[in-house]
C-alpha cells in the first residue's frame, strides 16, 4: 500500500512540474499573440514581442512607409528631402523611421 502511494506521489509531482511549465509557456504565448494581433502589427517591426523595454520606439523600414502611405520610394525620399519625414536611424544602408512619424505624415498626407 505504501509503495502505491509513493508511485502516485511521484506521478503527482511530475504532473505539477508539467503544469508549471505549461503555465509559463501559455504566458509567453499570450504576450506573443497580443503583440502580433494588435492593430498596428507588421512583420517588419524591429523588436521582439518579448522585449519588455519600452524606451525604444517601434521602427519601420522603407517598404512599410511606402505601403502605409501608398507612395513610391521616390516620394518617400522627397518627404525626407523636404523635412516632412525624419530618418531615425540607418543600419547597413537601410533607413528606419519611427512609427509615430510615419503615422503623423500619413495623417497630413492622406488626411485619415
Phi, psi and omega in degrees: 000319180295324179295318180296320178295322177295319178296315179298319179297319177298316178297321179295322176296317178298318179296318178299315179298315179297319179294323177296316178294321179296321177297317178297318178296320181293325177294317178297319180295325179296315177299318180299312183290323177299322180292311186278348178256009178286163184295330184262021185290135174212137184287357178263015178288139187264036174216156181280147177294342180267359180289115184269353181279123183262007184279340179266133179286162174285128183253144180237149180264179182300319182299319179294317180299315178299314180296316185292322181270342183072038181231171178274170178296325178298319178293322176299319178295326176296317177302319180294315181297324179280349181086012180280338178225129182256134175284124181281314176203157178240126180232121180052049179063020176245133180271142176231143186236149176290140181300324179298320179293320179296316181292323178295318177295321178298318178299315181290318186283315184262335179083012177213000000 
